[in-house]
């Protein structure tokens, strides 16, 4: 029997395609000011100094990146376990978890190509601070909305940083690697926001997303620029 995609699946595919095209078409130069044009609704760009110092310390960045992918897969699994009755969430996050784990494996391969193994996990202060804004108590759907939107923002910030690495690191192979992952993270951002709107009022989701985007920008501003962190 031939299976046809649903209208929701087609709409999501269109949104992902449009998002990726927008990322591809942006000018290659790093903005001179952090408040210039951003991607995926982020309120603030990464400090332009980050990609320069990160590209000179790529092994530490790869180690931290590997753990980011591991944590992203773990987050997806946790949401599946917590909300097993939500069929679309389980289906979408099952695929997302598989992609995140594939990314983890690919980052390990990049490390081994350079003669390095996976180092110790590092505390991701960016994620820790962002997670404190997931509201506790109250309606279960409200907690789910916050968890999905915080996950979306983490994907958006990762996408933005992958774009910087794609555009500016001198290693052509690694540049292509980050291009591919950038496109994937953009899709994950769309998925998380769409899931939030599936289970919560879309207008409430949009309002809460704006609140969290502002908070996310403030967190980015408050953190030091480090050459050993992806976030």
C-alpha positions as CSV (number, residue, x, y, z in Angstrom):
1,X,0.0,0.0,0.0
2,X,1.4,3.4,-0.9
3,X,1.5,5.9,2.0
4,X,1.2,9.6,1.3
5,X,2.5,12.3,3.6
6,X,-0.1,14.2,5.7
7,X,-0.8,17.9,5.2
8,X,1.1,18.6,8.5
9,X,4.1,16.6,7.3
10,X,4.1,18.6,4.0
11,X,3.8,21.9,5.8
12,X,6.7,21.0,8.2
13,X,8.9,19.9,5.2
14,X,8.2,23.3,3.5
15,X,9.1,25.2,6.7
16,X,12.3,23.2,7.1
17,X,13.2,23.8,3.4
18,X,12.5,27.5,3.7
19,X,14.6,27.8,6.9
20,X,17.6,26.0,5.3
21,X,17.4,28.1,2.2
22,X,17.5,31.2,4.3
23,X,20.6,30.0,6.1
24,X,22.3,29.2,2.8
25,X,21.5,32.6,1.3
26,X,22.8,34.8,4.1
27,X,26.0,36.8,3.4
28,X,29.2,34.9,4.4
29,X,30.8,37.6,6.5
30,X,30.4,37.6,10.3
31,X,28.3,40.6,11.4
32,X,30.4,43.4,13.0
33,X,27.8,43.9,15.7
34,X,26.1,41.1,17.7
35,X,22.7,42.8,17.2
36,X,22.7,42.6,13.4
37,X,20.6,40.2,11.4
38,X,20.1,36.9,13.3
39,X,18.8,33.4,12.2
40,X,16.0,31.2,13.6
41,X,14.5,34.1,15.5
42,X,17.5,34.5,17.8
43,X,17.6,37.9,19.4
44,X,21.4,38.1,19.5
45,X,24.3,36.8,17.3
46,X,27.3,35.0,18.8
47,X,30.2,37.3,19.6
48,X,32.3,37.4,16.4
49,X,35.4,36.6,18.4
50,X,34.1,33.1,19.1
51,X,34.5,31.5,15.7
52,X,38.1,32.8,15.5
53,X,39.3,31.3,18.8
54,X,37.2,28.2,18.4
55,X,38.7,27.3,15.0
56,X,42.1,27.5,16.6
57,X,41.1,25.0,19.3
58,X,39.0,22.6,17.2
59,X,39.7,19.5,19.2
60,X,38.2,20.9,22.4
61,X,35.3,22.2,20.4
62,X,34.7,18.7,18.9
63,X,34.8,17.1,22.4
64,X,32.3,19.6,23.7
65,X,30.2,19.2,20.5
66,X,30.1,15.4,21.0
67,X,28.6,15.8,24.4
68,X,26.1,18.4,23.1
69,X,24.8,15.7,20.7
70,X,24.7,13.1,23.4
71,X,22.7,15.4,25.7
72,X,20.3,16.3,22.8
73,X,19.7,12.6,22.2
74,X,19.1,12.1,25.9
75,X,16.6,15.0,26.0
76,X,14.6,13.4,23.2
77,X,14.5,10.1,25.0
78,X,13.5,11.7,28.3
79,X,10.6,13.5,26.6
80,X,9.4,10.2,24.9
81,X,9.5,8.5,28.3
82,X,7.7,11.3,30.1
83,X,4.9,11.8,27.4
84,X,4.4,8.3,25.8
85,X,0.7,8.9,25.2
86,X,1.5,11.7,22.7
87,X,1.8,9.8,19.5
88,X,3.2,12.5,17.2
89,X,5.8,13.5,19.8
90,X,7.0,9.9,20.2
91,X,7.2,9.5,16.4
92,X,9.0,12.7,15.7
93,X,11.4,12.5,18.6
94,X,12.3,8.9,17.8
95,X,13.7,10.1,14.5
96,X,15.3,13.1,16.1
97,X,17.1,11.0,18.7
98,X,18.4,8.7,15.9
99,X,19.8,11.8,14.1
100,X,21.4,13.2,17.2
101,X,23.1,9.9,18.0
102,X,24.3,9.7,14.4
103,X,25.8,13.2,14.9
104,X,27.5,12.0,18.1
105,X,29.1,9.1,16.2
106,X,30.3,11.4,13.4
107,X,31.8,13.9,15.8
108,X,33.7,11.0,17.4
109,X,35.0,10.0,13.9
110,X,36.3,13.6,13.4
111,X,38.1,13.4,16.7
112,X,39.7,10.1,15.9
113,X,40.8,11.4,12.5
114,X,42.8,14.0,14.4
115,X,44.3,11.4,16.8
116,X,42.1,12.2,19.8
117,X,39.5,10.3,21.8
118,X,36.4,11.6,23.6
119,X,37.5,13.6,26.6
120,X,35.6,14.3,29.8
121,X,32.2,15.9,29.7
122,X,32.0,19.6,30.5
123,X,29.3,21.6,32.3
124,X,27.3,23.5,29.7
125,X,26.5,26.7,31.6
126,X,24.4,27.9,28.7
127,X,22.0,24.9,28.8
128,X,22.0,24.9,32.6
129,X,20.9,28.5,32.8
130,X,18.3,28.1,30.0
131,X,16.8,25.0,31.7
132,X,16.1,27.0,34.9
133,X,13.4,28.8,32.9
134,X,11.4,25.6,32.3
135,X,8.5,26.3,34.7
136,X,7.8,23.7,37.4
137,X,4.4,22.8,38.6
138,X,1.2,24.0,36.9
139,X,-0.5,22.2,34.0
140,X,1.4,19.3,32.5
141,X,1.0,20.8,29.0
142,X,2.7,24.0,30.1
143,X,5.7,22.1,31.3
144,X,5.9,20.3,28.0
145,X,5.6,23.6,26.1
146,X,8.6,25.0,28.0
147,X,10.7,21.9,27.5
148,X,10.0,21.8,23.8
149,X,10.7,25.5,23.4
150,X,14.0,25.4,25.4
151,X,15.1,22.5,23.3
152,X,14.2,24.5,20.2
153,X,16.4,27.4,21.3
154,X,19.3,25.1,22.0
155,X,19.0,23.7,18.5
156,X,18.8,27.3,17.1
157,X,21.9,28.4,18.9
158,X,23.8,25.2,17.8
159,X,22.6,25.9,14.2
160,X,23.9,29.4,14.4
161,X,27.3,28.3,15.7
162,X,27.6,25.5,13.1
163,X,26.9,28.1,10.4
164,X,29.8,30.2,11.7
165,X,32.1,27.1,11.6
166,X,30.9,26.2,8.2
167,X,31.7,29.6,6.8
168,X,35.0,30.3,8.5
169,X,37.0,27.2,9.6
170,X,39.9,26.6,7.1
171,X,39.5,22.8,7.0
172,X,37.2,22.1,3.9
173,X,36.1,18.6,5.1
174,X,35.2,19.9,8.5
175,X,33.5,22.9,7.0
176,X,31.2,20.6,4.9
177,X,30.6,18.5,8.1
178,X,29.2,21.6,9.9
179,X,27.2,22.6,6.8
180,X,25.4,19.3,7.0
181,X,24.8,19.5,10.7
182,X,23.6,23.1,10.4
183,X,20.8,22.0,8.1
184,X,19.8,19.2,10.5
185,X,19.7,21.5,13.5
186,X,17.4,23.9,11.6
187,X,15.0,21.1,11.1
188,X,15.1,20.1,14.7
189,X,14.3,23.7,15.7
190,X,11.2,23.6,13.5
191,X,10.2,20.2,14.8
192,X,10.3,21.3,18.5
193,X,8.3,24.5,17.8
194,X,5.7,22.6,15.8
195,X,5.3,20.0,18.5
196,X,4.7,22.7,21.1
197,X,2.0,24.1,18.8
198,X,0.5,20.6,18.4
199,X,-0.1,20.2,22.1
200,X,-0.6,23.8,23.3
201,X,-2.4,26.9,22.1
202,X,-0.3,28.3,19.1
203,X,-0.7,31.9,20.3
204,X,0.5,31.0,23.8
205,X,3.4,29.2,22.3
206,X,4.4,32.2,20.2
207,X,4.2,34.5,23.2
208,X,6.3,32.1,25.4
209,X,8.8,31.7,22.6
210,X,9.4,35.4,22.5
211,X,9.9,35.5,26.2
212,X,12.4,32.7,26.1
213,X,14.2,34.2,23.1
214,X,14.8,37.3,25.1
215,X,16.1,35.3,28.1
216,X,18.3,33.3,25.8
217,X,19.9,36.4,24.4
218,X,20.6,37.7,27.9
219,X,22.2,34.4,28.9
220,X,24.5,34.5,25.8
221,X,25.5,38.1,26.7
222,X,26.3,37.1,30.3
223,X,28.6,34.2,29.4
224,X,32.3,34.6,28.6
225,X,33.6,33.9,25.1
226,X,35.3,30.5,25.4
227,X,37.4,28.5,22.9
228,X,36.5,25.1,24.4
229,X,32.7,25.3,24.3
230,X,30.2,25.0,21.5
231,X,27.7,27.2,23.4
